[in-house]
Every structure is written in C-alpha cells, then in structure tokens.
Amino acid sequence: MTIASHIQELKRKHTSLSVAVEKAQQQAGSDSVQIADLKKKKLRLKEEIGRLNRV
C-alpha cells in the first residue's frame, strides 16, 4: 500500500466518523461518552493524516 492510498483510506474513515458523530449528536438521548469516543478516533485519524502528509 502506498502512502497516498493509505492517506486516502484514512480520509475515508475520517469522513465516515464525521457522519457517525453528526448522526449521534442529532439523536435524542445520545450517549455523550460514545460521541466523545468517536471524536477522539476522528482526531487521531486527522493527526495521522497530517503526519503522513509531511513525509
């Protein structure tokens, strides 16, 4: 797997998590711990994408 394809896959996962966060936030009575976990995963992906873009 090339770095470019790995970055593309990470971006796809990041987008998917963005959608999941939006859906969770729109649901009444959504679990704030679950939302926080999704946001942390999303941030980790963003940081990894940034690191790979600097290589």
VEXDO-774309 format. One record per residue: residue number from 0; residue in three letters; x, y, z of N, C-alpha, C, O in turn. Coordinates in Angstrom, 3 decimals, padded with zeros to 6 digits, m for minus. Example, Ala and Ser with C-alpha at 12.3 -4.5 7.8 and 13.67 -1.06 7.14 Angstrom:
2
 resi resn   n_east  n_north     n_up  ca_east ca_north    ca_up   c_east  c_north     c_up   o_east  o_north     o_up
    0  ALA  013.190 m005.690  007.800  012.300 m004.500  007.800  013.200 m003.300  007.800  014.236 m003.319  008.465
    1  SER  012.850 m002.250  007.080  013.670 m001.060  007.140  012.900  000.030  007.870  013.409  001.138  008.039
This chain:
55
 resi resn   n_east  n_north     n_up  ca_east ca_north    ca_up   c_east  c_north     c_up   o_east  o_north     o_up
    0  MET  000.850 m001.172  000.000  000.000  000.000  000.000  000.900  001.241  000.000  001.789  001.371  000.841
    1  THR  000.663  002.130 m000.932  001.441  003.358 m000.983  000.965  004.327  000.087 m000.123  004.176  000.642
    2  ILE  001.791  005.315  000.367  001.409  006.327  001.360  000.155  007.061  000.890 m000.745  007.330  001.686
    3  ALA  000.097  007.380 m000.383 m001.068  008.099 m000.916 m002.346  007.297 m000.750 m003.381  007.854 m000.386
    4  SER m002.292  006.012 m001.008 m003.506  005.201 m000.861 m003.870  005.037  000.616 m005.047  004.968  000.970
    5  HIS m002.851  004.976  001.469 m003.113  004.890  002.908 m003.786  006.176  003.400 m004.723  006.123  004.197
    6  ILE m003.312  007.316  002.930 m003.917  008.602  003.292 m005.367  008.651  002.820 m006.246  009.102  003.555
    7  GLN m005.615  008.192  001.609 m006.987  008.177  001.077 m007.900  007.315  001.955 m009.040  007.691  002.228
    8  GLU m007.401  006.175  002.389 m008.192  005.290  003.251 m008.463  005.956  004.601 m009.569  005.857  005.131
    9  LEU m007.466  006.626  005.150 m007.657  007.332  006.422 m008.676  008.460  006.273 m009.492  008.691  007.165
   10  LYS m008.622  009.159  005.142 m009.588  010.236  004.881 m011.005  009.671  004.767 m011.968  010.283  005.230
   11  ARG m011.119  008.501  004.148 m012.436  007.868  004.029 m012.975  007.525  005.414 m014.147  007.763  005.704
   12  LYS m012.123  006.970  006.263 m012.540  006.625  007.619 m012.895  007.878  008.410 m013.848  007.871  009.190
   13  HIS m012.132  008.956  008.213 m012.391  010.225  008.899 m013.769  010.762  008.512 m014.530  011.217  009.366
   14  THR m014.074  010.703  007.234 m015.379  011.158  006.748 m016.500  010.308  007.328 m017.546  010.824  007.722
   15  SER m016.274  009.020  007.375 m017.265  008.111  007.943 m017.520  008.425  009.412 m018.665  008.404  009.864
   16  LEU m016.463  008.712  010.152 m016.623  009.075  011.554 m017.348  010.411  011.700 m018.133  010.592  012.631
   17  SER m017.094  011.338  010.794 m017.795  012.628  010.823 m019.300  012.420  010.708 m020.084  013.037  011.429
   18  VAL m019.682  011.551  009.799 m021.102  011.242  009.602 m021.674  010.585  010.861 m022.784  010.908  011.283
   19  ALA m020.920  009.672  011.453 m021.377  008.983  012.664 m021.552  009.961  013.821 m022.511  009.851  014.585
   20  VAL m020.629  010.921  013.956 m020.735  011.931  015.016 m021.981  012.781  014.802 m022.737  013.039  015.739
   21  GLU m022.187  013.211  013.568 m023.370  014.031  013.254 m024.662  013.295  013.601 m025.559  013.863  014.224
   22  LYS m024.750  012.045  013.199 m025.951  011.256  013.476 m026.159  011.094  014.978 m027.279  011.226  015.472
   23  ALA m025.090  010.810  015.696 m025.187  010.603  017.145 m025.618  011.886  017.846 m026.401  011.840  018.794
   24  GLN m025.117  013.021  017.389 m025.466  014.289  018.014 m026.916  014.675  017.739 m027.526  015.381  018.543
   25  GLN m027.471  014.229  016.633 m028.839  014.574  016.273 m029.865  013.702  016.984 m031.034  014.075  017.076
   26  GLN m029.445  012.556  017.485 m030.370  011.648  018.156 m030.648  012.141  019.573 m029.740  012.534  020.306
   27  ALA m031.917  012.110  019.932 m032.290  012.485  021.286 m031.761  011.433  022.256 m031.855  010.234  021.994
   28  GLY m031.215  011.881  023.361 m030.712  010.951  024.366 m029.475  010.201  023.951 m029.223  009.098  024.437
   29  SER m028.688  010.789  023.047 m027.485  010.097  022.599 m026.439  010.076  023.721 m026.418  010.949  024.588
   30  ASP m025.598  009.083  023.682 m024.592  008.850  024.711 m023.395  009.780  024.488 m022.685  009.657  023.490
   31  SER m023.178  010.706  025.418 m022.096  011.674  025.261 m020.716  011.002  025.310 m019.766  011.487  024.696
   32  VAL m020.612  009.898  026.032 m019.345  009.165  026.087 m019.035  008.558  024.716 m017.891  008.584  024.261
   33  GLN m020.056  008.018  024.072 m019.871  007.440  022.741 m019.479  008.528  021.737 m018.606  008.317  020.896
   34  ILE m020.118  009.676  021.830 m019.798  010.780  020.928 m018.354  011.234  021.146 m017.622  011.473  020.186
   35  ALA m017.954  011.350  022.398 m016.579  011.751  022.707 m015.580  010.741  022.154 m014.528  011.124  021.642
   36  ASP m015.902  009.460  022.255 m015.031  008.414  021.729 m014.890  008.531  020.211 m013.791  008.406  019.670
   37  LEU m016.004  008.771  019.537 m015.967  008.939  018.083 m015.110  010.142  017.700 m014.334  010.081  016.746
   38  LYS m015.253  011.230  018.447 m014.482  012.432  018.162 m012.987  012.201  018.382 m012.165  012.717  017.625
   39  LYS m012.632  011.432  019.406 m011.228  011.121  019.669 m010.640  010.287  018.529 m009.512  010.517  018.093
   40  LYS m011.420  009.321  018.058 m010.958  008.495  016.932 m010.758  009.357  015.693 m009.784  009.201  014.957
   41  LYS m011.698  010.267  015.482 m011.631  011.165  014.336 m010.379  012.044  014.428 m009.696  012.253  013.425
   42  LEU m010.079  012.551  015.609 m008.900  013.380  015.809 m007.613  012.588  015.574 m006.672  013.097  014.965
   43  ARG m007.572  011.345  016.056 m006.390  010.503  015.833 m006.142  010.291  014.345 m005.001  010.322  013.884
   44  LEU m007.229  010.074  013.597 m007.089  009.905  012.147 m006.564  011.179  011.496 m005.700  011.126  010.621
   45  LYS m007.090  012.321  011.927 m006.657  013.597  011.367 m005.175  013.823  011.640 m004.443  014.286  010.765
   46  GLU m004.732  013.498  012.851 m003.316  013.643  013.192 m002.445  012.715  012.357 m001.372  013.109  011.900
   47  GLU m002.903  011.489  012.159 m002.148  010.526  011.344 m002.062  010.994  009.896 m001.014  010.861  009.263
   48  ILE m003.144  011.535  009.372 m003.148  012.070  008.005 m002.127  013.203  007.903 m001.366  013.278  006.938
   49  GLY m002.118  014.081  008.903 m001.160  015.188  008.915  000.277  014.700  008.936  001.125  015.224  008.214
   50  ARG  000.553  013.698  009.762  001.915  013.134  009.833  002.325  012.544  008.475  003.442  012.765  008.008
   51  LEU  001.427  011.805  007.860  001.753  011.162  006.582  001.929  012.194  005.462  002.723  011.986  004.544
   52  ASN  001.197  013.290  005.537  001.331  014.322  004.505  002.677  015.026  004.577  003.137  015.582  003.579
   53  ARG  003.321  015.011  005.754  004.626  015.647  005.923  005.767  014.758  005.453  006.897  015.225  005.310
   54  VAL  005.486  013.497  005.212  006.553  012.552  004.806  006.936  012.776  003.368  007.811  012.083  002.847
